[in-house]
């Protein structure tokens, strides 16, 4: 154990560790803000249904081509909408996970 009973060494080391943690926290906040501002677009049915979502996981736009509207097959349209929205949300989530993984040093992934 280091002198003075501090298992982390002298006070200077602890201050340096705290500065590093604060810097990491600031970088994390900036990365999260940038991710929230991004937009992700996906389509289904060969482009019949297209949607755009934000990094905040909000639906920003939804476009449905007229040929997708069949009163006798509403379920198909519902499936196409769900598929497009879910794909756009998945893209956003993958980008968020990759950015967060890049920010965390080895072994700390579960802490953030």
N, CA, C and O atoms as CSV, one atom per row, in Angstrom:
chain,resi,resn,atom,element,x,y,z
A,1,UNK,N,N,0.844,-1.183,0.000
A,1,UNK,CA,C,0.000,0.000,0.000
A,1,UNK,C,C,0.881,1.234,0.000
A,1,UNK,O,O,1.951,1.245,0.608
A,2,UNK,N,N,0.431,2.259,-0.675
A,2,UNK,CA,C,1.206,3.493,-0.759
A,2,UNK,C,C,1.208,4.199,0.585
A,2,UNK,O,O,0.370,3.940,1.449
A,3,UNK,N,N,2.168,5.093,0.737
A,3,UNK,CA,C,2.249,5.851,1.992
A,3,UNK,C,C,0.949,6.596,2.261
A,3,UNK,O,O,0.253,7.020,1.339
A,4,UNK,N,N,0.646,6.741,3.520
A,4,UNK,CA,C,-0.545,7.475,3.904
A,4,UNK,C,C,-1.799,6.629,3.848
A,4,UNK,O,O,-2.893,7.142,4.083
A,5,UNK,N,N,-1.673,5.346,3.545
A,5,UNK,CA,C,-2.823,4.464,3.548
A,5,UNK,C,C,-3.688,4.553,2.306
A,5,UNK,O,O,-4.738,3.912,2.258
A,6,UNK,N,N,-3.294,5.315,1.305
A,6,UNK,CA,C,-4.083,5.458,0.088
A,6,UNK,C,C,-3.693,4.347,-0.886
A,6,UNK,O,O,-2.564,4.348,-1.377
A,7,UNK,N,N,-4.576,3.412,-1.180
A,7,UNK,CA,C,-4.230,2.297,-2.066
A,7,UNK,C,C,-4.016,2.729,-3.516
A,7,UNK,O,O,-3.505,1.942,-4.312
A,8,UNK,N,N,-4.391,3.952,-3.880
A,8,UNK,CA,C,-4.250,4.436,-5.249
A,8,UNK,C,C,-2.987,5.263,-5.443
A,8,UNK,O,O,-2.788,5.819,-6.524
A,9,UNK,N,N,-2.149,5.361,-4.458
A,9,UNK,CA,C,-0.927,6.141,-4.580
A,9,UNK,C,C,-1.124,7.532,-4.013
A,9,UNK,O,O,-2.053,7.770,-3.241
A,10,UNK,N,N,-0.253,8.444,-4.393
A,10,UNK,CA,C,-0.294,9.812,-3.875
A,10,UNK,C,C,-1.497,10.584,-4.362
A,10,UNK,O,O,-2.204,10.154,-5.273
A,11,UNK,N,N,-1.723,11.733,-3.742
A,11,UNK,CA,C,-2.868,12.576,-4.075
A,11,UNK,C,C,-2.846,13.061,-5.505
A,11,UNK,O,O,-3.902,13.255,-6.107
A,12,UNK,N,N,-1.644,13.265,-6.070
A,12,UNK,CA,C,-1.542,13.722,-7.456
A,12,UNK,C,C,-2.123,12.714,-8.431
A,12,UNK,O,O,-2.750,13.090,-9.421
A,13,UNK,N,N,-1.920,11.460,-8.157
A,13,UNK,CA,C,-2.456,10.420,-9.035
A,13,UNK,C,C,-3.982,10.414,-9.006
A,13,UNK,O,O,-4.628,10.222,-10.036
A,14,UNK,N,N,-4.542,10.621,-7.842
A,14,UNK,CA,C,-6.001,10.648,-7.706
A,14,UNK,C,C,-6.580,11.846,-8.443
A,14,UNK,O,O,-7.621,11.740,-9.091
A,15,UNK,N,N,-5.900,12.992,-8.342
A,15,UNK,CA,C,-6.374,14.180,-9.063
A,15,UNK,C,C,-6.308,13.955,-10.564
A,15,UNK,O,O,-7.213,14.364,-11.292
A,16,UNK,N,N,-5.249,13.310,-11.034
A,16,UNK,CA,C,-5.120,13.015,-12.454
A,16,UNK,C,C,-6.229,12.071,-12.904
A,16,UNK,O,O,-6.812,12.252,-13.973
A,17,UNK,N,N,-6.515,11.074,-12.091
A,17,UNK,CA,C,-7.580,10.127,-12.398
A,17,UNK,C,C,-8.928,10.836,-12.468
A,17,UNK,O,O,-9.742,10.548,-13.345
A,18,UNK,N,N,-9.159,11.750,-11.555
A,18,UNK,CA,C,-10.422,12.505,-11.552
A,18,UNK,C,C,-10.532,13.394,-12.798
A,18,UNK,O,O,-11.609,13.510,-13.382
A,19,UNK,N,N,-9.423,14.019,-13.205
A,19,UNK,CA,C,-9.437,14.841,-14.430
A,19,UNK,C,C,-9.731,13.974,-15.651
A,19,UNK,O,O,-10.494,14.374,-16.530
A,20,UNK,N,N,-9.132,12.800,-15.704
A,20,UNK,CA,C,-9.385,11.898,-16.824
A,20,UNK,C,C,-10.846,11.466,-16.855
A,20,UNK,O,O,-11.459,11.405,-17.921
A,21,UNK,N,N,-11.393,11.169,-15.694
A,21,UNK,CA,C,-12.799,10.761,-15.623
A,21,UNK,C,C,-13.708,11.897,-16.058
A,21,UNK,O,O,-14.694,11.663,-16.757
A,22,UNK,N,N,-13.397,13.117,-15.659
A,22,UNK,CA,C,-14.205,14.267,-16.053
A,22,UNK,C,C,-14.121,14.487,-17.566
A,22,UNK,O,O,-15.126,14.772,-18.216
A,23,UNK,N,N,-12.911,14.351,-18.118
A,23,UNK,CA,C,-12.736,14.513,-19.558
A,23,UNK,C,C,-13.535,13.451,-20.313
A,23,UNK,O,O,-14.168,13.751,-21.325
A,24,UNK,N,N,-13.505,12.220,-19.823
A,24,UNK,CA,C,-14.249,11.139,-20.466
A,24,UNK,C,C,-15.746,11.418,-20.400
A,24,UNK,O,O,-16.473,11.163,-21.361
A,25,UNK,N,N,-16.201,11.936,-19.277
A,25,UNK,CA,C,-17.624,12.251,-19.110
A,25,UNK,C,C,-18.049,13.353,-20.086
A,25,UNK,O,O,-19.142,13.298,-20.650
A,26,UNK,N,N,-17.185,14.347,-20.282
A,26,UNK,CA,C,-17.487,15.424,-21.227
A,26,UNK,C,C,-17.535,14.894,-22.654
A,26,UNK,O,O,-18.415,15.270,-23.428
A,27,UNK,N,N,-16.589,14.020,-23.005
A,27,UNK,CA,C,-16.580,13.422,-24.341
A,27,UNK,C,C,-17.825,12.572,-24.562
A,27,UNK,O,O,-18.413,12.588,-25.643
A,28,UNK,N,N,-18.218,11.841,-23.545
A,28,UNK,CA,C,-19.408,11.012,-23.629
A,28,UNK,C,C,-20.646,11.871,-23.874
A,28,UNK,O,O,-21.488,11.522,-24.701
A,29,UNK,N,N,-20.761,12.979,-23.169
A,29,UNK,CA,C,-21.904,13.875,-23.338
A,29,UNK,C,C,-21.932,14.449,-24.762
A,29,UNK,O,O,-22.998,14.536,-25.372
A,30,UNK,N,N,-20.767,14.840,-25.292
A,30,UNK,CA,C,-20.703,15.375,-26.659
A,30,UNK,C,C,-21.085,14.308,-27.675
A,30,UNK,O,O,-21.796,14.593,-28.638
A,31,UNK,N,N,-20.617,13.083,-27.465
A,31,UNK,CA,C,-20.936,11.997,-28.378
A,31,UNK,C,C,-22.430,11.695,-28.356
A,31,UNK,O,O,-23.038,11.488,-29.406
A,32,UNK,N,N,-23.017,11.668,-27.176
A,32,UNK,CA,C,-24.449,11.412,-27.070
A,32,UNK,C,C,-25.253,12.511,-27.762
A,32,UNK,O,O,-26.252,12.231,-28.425
A,33,UNK,N,N,-24.820,13.748,-27.605
A,33,UNK,CA,C,-25.512,14.861,-28.253
A,33,UNK,C,C,-25.429,14.739,-29.777
A,33,UNK,O,O,-26.417,14.961,-30.478
A,34,UNK,N,N,-24.248,14.387,-30.281
A,34,UNK,CA,C,-24.077,14.213,-31.720
A,34,UNK,C,C,-24.939,13.069,-32.234
A,34,UNK,O,O,-25.532,13.175,-33.308
A,35,UNK,N,N,-25.014,11.980,-31.484
A,35,UNK,CA,C,-25.843,10.841,-31.887
A,35,UNK,C,C,-27.321,11.211,-31.903
A,35,UNK,O,O,-28.061,10.768,-32.782
A,36,UNK,N,N,-27.755,12.015,-30.943
A,36,UNK,CA,C,-29.148,12.442,-30.889
A,36,UNK,C,C,-29.528,13.269,-32.113
A,36,UNK,O,O,-30.683,13.254,-32.537
A,37,UNK,N,N,-28.557,13.995,-32.685
A,37,UNK,CA,C,-28.831,14.869,-33.821
A,37,UNK,C,C,-28.825,14.128,-35.158
A,37,UNK,O,O,-29.296,14.670,-36.158
A,38,UNK,N,N,-28.306,12.914,-35.196
A,38,UNK,CA,C,-28.244,12.164,-36.451
A,38,UNK,C,C,-29.627,11.685,-36.876
A,38,UNK,O,O,-30.548,11.569,-36.068
A,39,UNK,N,N,-29.738,11.410,-38.182
A,39,UNK,CA,C,-30.973,10.870,-38.738
A,39,UNK,C,C,-30.652,9.588,-39.488
A,39,UNK,O,O,-29.588,9.459,-40.092
A,40,UNK,N,N,-31.580,8.642,-39.442
A,40,UNK,CA,C,-31.417,7.347,-40.087
A,40,UNK,C,C,-32.646,7.082,-40.940
A,40,UNK,O,O,-33.780,7.289,-40.508
A,41,UNK,N,N,-32.398,6.620,-42.165
A,41,UNK,CA,C,-33.493,6.381,-43.095
A,41,UNK,C,C,-33.470,4.920,-43.533
A,41,UNK,O,O,-32.405,4.341,-43.746
A,42,UNK,N,N,-34.642,4.341,-43.663
A,42,UNK,CA,C,-34.765,2.959,-44.131
A,42,UNK,C,C,-36.053,2.829,-44.925
A,42,UNK,O,O,-36.976,3.634,-44.797
A,43,UNK,N,N,-36.086,1.784,-45.754
A,43,UNK,CA,C,-37.284,1.537,-46.538
A,43,UNK,C,C,-37.581,0.050,-46.554
A,43,UNK,O,O,-36.741,-0.774,-46.193
A,44,UNK,N,N,-38.781,-0.274,-46.975
A,44,UNK,CA,C,-39.179,-1.674,-47.113
A,44,UNK,C,C,-40.035,-1.797,-48.357
A,44,UNK,O,O,-40.508,-0.805,-48.911
A,45,UNK,N,N,-40.226,-3.039,-48.784
A,45,UNK,CA,C,-41.043,-3.280,-49.972
A,45,UNK,C,C,-40.441,-2.675,-51.219
A,45,UNK,O,O,-41.162,-2.222,-52.108
A,46,UNK,N,N,-39.111,-2.667,-51.289
A,46,UNK,CA,C,-38.466,-2.099,-52.468
A,46,UNK,C,C,-38.642,-0.597,-52.584
A,46,UNK,O,O,-38.650,-0.056,-53.689
A,47,UNK,N,N,-38.782,0.079,-51.455
A,47,UNK,CA,C,-38.934,1.531,-51.462
A,47,UNK,C,C,-40.366,2.010,-51.422
A,47,UNK,O,O,-40.620,3.211,-51.524
A,48,UNK,N,N,-41.307,1.097,-51.278
A,48,UNK,CA,C,-42.723,1.497,-51.220
A,48,UNK,C,C,-42.998,2.291,-49.943
A,48,UNK,O,O,-43.764,3.254,-49.949
A,49,UNK,N,N,-42.357,1.870,-48.845
A,49,UNK,CA,C,-42.491,2.582,-47.581
A,49,UNK,C,C,-41.104,3.037,-47.160
A,49,UNK,O,O,-40.175,2.232,-47.098
A,50,UNK,N,N,-40.962,4.323,-46.871
A,50,UNK,CA,C,-39.690,4.884,-46.433
A,50,UNK,C,C,-39.944,5.712,-45.188
A,50,UNK,O,O,-40.942,6.425,-45.085
A,51,UNK,N,N,-39.007,5.602,-44.236
A,51,UNK,CA,C,-39.155,6.405,-43.025
A,51,UNK,C,C,-37.802,6.957,-42.611
A,51,UNK,O,O,-36.751,6.473,-43.032
A,52,UNK,N,N,-37.859,7.964,-41.790
A,52,UNK,CA,C,-36.659,8.578,-41.236
A,52,UNK,C,C,-36.887,8.727,-39.734
A,52,UNK,O,O,-37.939,9.193,-39.296
A,53,UNK,N,N,-35.879,8.320,-38.948
A,53,UNK,CA,C,-35.945,8.479,-37.495
A,53,UNK,C,C,-34.745,9.283,-37.027
A,53,UNK,O,O,-33.722,9.356,-37.708
A,54,UNK,N,N,-34.886,9.882,-35.858
A,54,UNK,CA,C,-33.783,10.642,-35.279
A,54,UNK,C,C,-32.991,9.757,-34.334
A,54,UNK,O,O,-33.433,8.673,-33.952
A,55,UNK,N,N,-31.830,10.233,-33.969
A,55,UNK,CA,C,-31.019,9.538,-32.980
A,55,UNK,C,C,-31.693,9.498,-31.622
A,55,UNK,O,O,-31.292,8.727,-30.751
A,56,UNK,N,N,-32.708,10.316,-31.437
A,56,UNK,CA,C,-33.488,10.305,-30.194
A,56,UNK,C,C,-34.603,9.269,-30.253
A,56,UNK,O,O,-35.453,9.194,-29.366
A,57,UNK,N,N,-34.581,8.470,-31.323
A,57,UNK,CA,C,-35.546,7.387,-31.523
A,57,UNK,C,C,-36.971,7.917,-31.745
A,57,UNK,O,O,-37.947,7.355,-31.247
A,58,UNK,N,N,-37.058,9.017,-32.507
A,58,UNK,CA,C,-38.353,9.598,-32.844
A,58,UNK,C,C,-38.571,9.464,-34.345
A,58,UNK,O,O,-37.643,9.669,-35.128
A,59,UNK,N,N,-39.777,9.125,-34.746
A,59,UNK,CA,C,-40.127,9.041,-36.157
A,59,UNK,C,C,-40.246,10.459,-36.701
A,59,UNK,O,O,-41.074,11.240,-36.233
A,60,UNK,N,N,-39.413,10.793,-37.698
A,60,UNK,CA,C,-39.412,12.140,-38.261
A,60,UNK,C,C,-40.277,12.243,-39.504
A,60,UNK,O,O,-40.958,13.248,-39.710
A,61,UNK,N,N,-40.254,11.201,-40.340
A,61,UNK,CA,C,-41.072,11.231,-41.544
A,61,UNK,C,C,-41.418,9.814,-41.962
A,61,UNK,O,O,-40.711,8.855,-41.652
A,62,UNK,N,N,-42.514,9.716,-42.666
A,62,UNK,CA,C,-42.990,8.435,-43.175
A,62,UNK,C,C,-43.598,8.696,-44.550
A,62,UNK,O,O,-44.484,9.537,-44.702
A,63,UNK,N,N,-43.106,7.961,-45.552
A,63,UNK,CA,C,-43.593,8.119,-46.915
A,63,UNK,C,C,-44.123,6.779,-47.402
A,63,UNK,O,O,-43.441,5.757,-47.319
A,64,UNK,N,N,-45.343,6.801,-47.909
A,64,UNK,CA,C,-45.969,5.583,-48.429
A,64,UNK,C,C,-46.420,5.862,-49.856
A,64,UNK,O,O,-47.219,6.766,-50.101
A,65,UNK,N,N,-45.899,5.077,-50.793
A,65,UNK,CA,C,-46.289,5.259,-52.191
A,65,UNK,C,C,-47.725,4.768,-52.379
A,65,UNK,O,O,-48.141,3.812,-51.725
A,66,UNK,N,N,-48.484,5.416,-53.267
A,66,UNK,CA,C,-49.897,5.068,-53.468
A,66,UNK,C,C,-50.135,3.590,-53.783
A,66,UNK,O,O,-51.153,3.030,-53.378
A,67,UNK,N,N,-49.210,2.958,-54.499
A,67,UNK,CA,C,-49.425,1.551,-54.854
A,67,UNK,C,C,-49.397,0.622,-53.651
A,67,UNK,O,O,-49.774,-0.545,-53.758
A,68,UNK,N,N,-48.959,1.125,-52.521
A,68,UNK,CA,C,-48.933,0.305,-51.306
A,68,UNK,C,C,-50.297,0.263,-50.626
A,68,UNK,O,O,-50.542,-0.584,-49.767
A,69,UNK,N,N,-51.174,1.170,-51.007
A,69,UNK,CA,C,-52.476,1.267,-50.356
A,69,UNK,C,C,-53.472,0.354,-51.068
A,69,UNK,O,O,-53.983,0.663,-52.144
A,70,UNK,N,N,-53.723,-0.775,-50.425
A,70,UNK,CA,C,-54.694,-1.752,-50.935
A,70,UNK,C,C,-55.693,-2.003,-49.812
A,70,UNK,O,O,-55.356,-2.645,-48.817
A,71,UNK,N,N,-56.919,-1.502,-49.960
A,71,UNK,CA,C,-57.901,-1.654,-48.888
A,71,UNK,C,C,-58.146,-3.114,-48.500
A,71,UNK,O,O,-58.580,-3.401,-47.385
A,72,UNK,N,N,-57.870,-4.017,-49.414
A,72,UNK,CA,C,-58.088,-5.437,-49.119
A,72,UNK,C,C,-56.892,-6.083,-48.431
A,72,UNK,O,O,-56.976,-7.236,-48.009
A,73,UNK,N,N,-55.781,-5.362,-48.311
A,73,UNK,CA,C,-54.587,-5.941,-47.696
A,73,UNK,C,C,-53.885,-4.903,-46.810
A,73,UNK,O,O,-52.724,-4.561,-47.036
A,74,UNK,N,N,-54.596,-4.418,-45.822
A,74,UNK,CA,C,-54.053,-3.429,-44.892
A,74,UNK,C,C,-52.895,-4.022,-44.088
A,74,UNK,O,O,-51.954,-3.310,-43.737
A,75,UNK,N,N,-52.962,-5.311,-43.801
A,75,UNK,CA,C,-51.905,-5.961,-43.024
A,75,UNK,C,C,-50.548,-5.862,-43.703
A,75,UNK,O,O,-49.533,-5.694,-43.027
A,76,UNK,N,N,-50.512,-5.963,-45.028
A,76,UNK,CA,C,-49.243,-5.850,-45.739
A,76,UNK,C,C,-48.649,-4.461,-45.541
A,76,UNK,O,O,-47.450,-4.331,-45.294
A,77,UNK,N,N,-49.465,-3.431,-45.646
A,77,UNK,CA,C,-48.991,-2.066,-45.451
A,77,UNK,C,C,-48.486,-1.883,-44.026
A,77,UNK,O,O,-47.438,-1.273,-43.812
A,78,UNK,N,N,-49.217,-2.401,-43.060
A,78,UNK,CA,C,-48.777,-2.308,-41.665
A,78,UNK,C,C,-47.422,-2.982,-41.479
A,78,UNK,O,O,-46.553,-2.449,-40.789
A,79,UNK,N,N,-47.237,-4.144,-42.089
A,79,UNK,CA,C,-45.970,-4.865,-41.992
A,79,UNK,C,C,-44.833,-4.081,-42.637
A,79,UNK,O,O,-43.721,-4.046,-42.110
A,80,UNK,N,N,-45.111,-3.455,-43.776
A,80,UNK,CA,C,-44.084,-2.663,-44.452
A,80,UNK,C,C,-43.671,-1.457,-43.608
A,80,UNK,O,O,-42.488,-1.127,-43.525
A,81,UNK,N,N,-44.643,-0.811,-42.990
A,81,UNK,CA,C,-44.343,0.338,-42.126
A,81,UNK,C,C,-43.506,-0.111,-40.932
A,81,UNK,O,O,-42.497,0.514,-40.608
A,82,UNK,N,N,-43.923,-1.189,-40.283
A,82,UNK,CA,C,-43.156,-1.693,-39.133
A,82,UNK,C,C,-41.744,-2.065,-39.540
A,82,UNK,O,O,-40.792,-1.759,-38.822
A,83,UNK,N,N,-41.595,-2.720,-40.676
A,83,UNK,CA,C,-40.269,-3.142,-41.127
A,83,UNK,C,C,-39.353,-1.943,-41.376
A,83,UNK,O,O,-38.188,-1.957,-40.978
A,84,UNK,N,N,-39.871,-0.920,-42.027
A,84,UNK,CA,C,-39.058,0.265,-42.323
A,84,UNK,C,C,-38.674,0.994,-41.038
A,84,UNK,O,O,-37.515,1.367,-40.863
A,85,UNK,N,N,-39.628,1.199,-40.148
A,85,UNK,CA,C,-39.353,1.904,-38.896
A,85,UNK,C,C,-38.361,1.114,-38.044
A,85,UNK,O,O,-37.410,1.684,-37.509
A,86,UNK,N,N,-38.578,-0.176,-37.920
A,86,UNK,CA,C,-37.673,-0.992,-37.107
A,86,UNK,C,C,-36.258,-1.017,-37.675
A,86,UNK,O,O,-35.292,-1.024,-36.912
A,87,UNK,N,N,-36.119,-1.031,-38.983
A,87,UNK,CA,C,-34.788,-1.024,-39.597
A,87,UNK,C,C,-34.083,0.302,-39.333
A,87,UNK,O,O,-32.897,0.315,-39.004
A,88,UNK,N,N,-34.791,1.410,-39.470
A,88,UNK,CA,C,-34.183,2.713,-39.200
A,88,UNK,C,C,-33.775,2.822,-37.736
A,88,UNK,O,O,-32.697,3.332,-37.429
A,89,UNK,N,N,-34.626,2.348,-36.832
A,89,UNK,CA,C,-34.285,2.369,-35.406
A,89,UNK,C,C,-33.082,1.470,-35.117
A,89,UNK,O,O,-32.231,1.818,-34.299
A,90,UNK,N,N,-33.010,0.318,-35.782
A,90,UNK,CA,C,-31.880,-0.586,-35.596
A,90,UNK,C,C,-30.587,0.071,-36.048
A,90,UNK,O,O,-29.560,-0.063,-35.384
A,91,UNK,N,N,-30.625,0.787,-37.181
A,91,UNK,CA,C,-29.440,1.484,-37.666
A,91,UNK,C,C,-28.965,2.514,-36.642
A,91,UNK,O,O,-27.771,2.629,-36.367
A,92,UNK,N,N,-29.904,3.249,-36.092
A,92,UNK,CA,C,-29.555,4.246,-35.079
A,92,UNK,C,C,-28.965,3.612,-33.838
A,92,UNK,O,O,-28.002,4.129,-33.272
A,93,UNK,N,N,-29.527,2.510,-33.413
A,93,UNK,CA,C,-29.037,1.832,-32.213
A,93,UNK,C,C,-27.641,1.259,-32.444
A,93,UNK,O,O,-26.791,1.323,-31.555
A,94,UNK,N,N,-27.397,0.701,-33.626
A,94,UNK,CA,C,-26.063,0.185,-33.946
A,94,UNK,C,C,-25.026,1.300,-33.925
A,94,UNK,O,O,-23.922,1.114,-33.414
A,95,UNK,N,N,-25.376,2.455,-34.477
A,95,UNK,CA,C,-24.455,3.596,-34.480
A,95,UNK,C,C,-24.181,4.062,-33.056
A,95,UNK,O,O,-23.045,4.393,-32.716
A,96,UNK,N,N,-25.216,4.090,-32.227
A,96,UNK,CA,C,-25.063,4.502,-30.832
A,96,UNK,C,C,-24.160,3.523,-30.079
A,96,UNK,O,O,-23.264,3.945,-29.348
A,97,UNK,N,N,-24.389,2.229,-30.252
A,97,UNK,CA,C,-23.574,1.220,-29.564
A,97,UNK,C,C,-22.122,1.289,-30.008
A,97,UNK,O,O,-21.216,1.173,-29.182
A,98,UNK,N,N,-21.888,1.479,-31.308
A,98,UNK,CA,C,-20.516,1.562,-31.806
A,98,UNK,C,C,-19.802,2.791,-31.250
A,98,UNK,O,O,-18.632,2.720,-30.875
A,99,UNK,N,N,-20.508,3.914,-31.199
A,99,UNK,CA,C,-19.898,5.136,-30.678
A,99,UNK,C,C,-19.588,5.005,-29.190
A,99,UNK,O,O,-18.536,5.451,-28.732
A,100,UNK,N,N,-20.485,4.405,-28.449
A,100,UNK,CA,C,-20.261,4.236,-27.015
A,100,UNK,C,C,-19.131,3.233,-26.756
A,100,UNK,O,O,-18.337,3.420,-25.834
A,101,UNK,N,N,-19.059,2.185,-27.555
A,101,UNK,CA,C,-17.990,1.197,-27.391
A,101,UNK,C,C,-16.636,1.834,-27.662
A,101,UNK,O,O,-15.652,1.503,-27.000
A,102,UNK,N,N,-16.578,2.737,-28.621
A,102,UNK,CA,C,-15.325,3.410,-28.944
A,102,UNK,C,C,-14.896,4.348,-27.823
A,102,UNK,O,O,-13.712,4.660,-27.694
A,103,UNK,N,N,-15.837,4.793,-27.021
A,103,UNK,CA,C,-15.538,5.738,-25.937
A,103,UNK,C,C,-15.078,5.054,-24.662
A,103,UNK,O,O,-14.436,5.687,-23.823
A,104,UNK,N,N,-15.391,3.781,-24.499
A,104,UNK,CA,C,-15.101,3.122,-23.238
A,104,UNK,C,C,-13.839,2.290,-23.331
A,104,UNK,O,O,-13.699,1.465,-24.235
A,105,UNK,N,N,-12.917,2.501,-22.400
A,105,UNK,CA,C,-11.725,1.660,-22.385
A,105,UNK,C,C,-12.072,0.227,-22.019
A,105,UNK,O,O,-13.112,-0.014,-21.406
A,106,UNK,N,N,-11.237,-0.716,-22.376
A,106,UNK,CA,C,-11.485,-2.125,-22.092
A,106,UNK,C,C,-11.890,-2.372,-20.661
A,106,UNK,O,O,-11.309,-1.821,-19.726
A,107,UNK,N,N,-12.896,-3.210,-20.505
A,107,UNK,CA,C,-13.337,-3.580,-19.173
A,107,UNK,C,C,-14.344,-2.650,-18.538
A,107,UNK,O,O,-14.868,-2.960,-17.469
A,108,UNK,N,N,-14.641,-1.487,-19.177
A,108,UNK,CA,C,-15.582,-0.557,-18.557
A,108,UNK,C,C,-16.913,-0.520,-19.295
A,108,UNK,O,O,-17.802,0.245,-18.921
A,109,UNK,N,N,-17.065,-1.329,-20.327
A,109,UNK,CA,C,-18.269,-1.278,-21.135
A,109,UNK,C,C,-19.553,-1.418,-20.359
A,109,UNK,O,O,-20.540,-0.764,-20.695
A,110,UNK,N,N,-19.578,-2.249,-19.330
A,110,UNK,CA,C,-20.786,-2.452,-18.550
A,110,UNK,C,C,-21.082,-1.350,-17.567
A,110,UNK,O,O,-22.162,-1.326,-16.976
A,111,UNK,N,N,-20.145,-0.426,-17.373
A,111,UNK,CA,C,-20.355,0.625,-16.389
A,111,UNK,C,C,-21.106,1.814,-16.942
A,111,UNK,O,O,-21.678,2.585,-16.171
A,112,UNK,N,N,-21.124,1.991,-18.266
A,112,UNK,CA,C,-21.768,3.178,-18.842
A,112,UNK,C,C,-23.109,2.862,-19.422
A,112,UNK,O,O,-23.780,3.752,-19.945
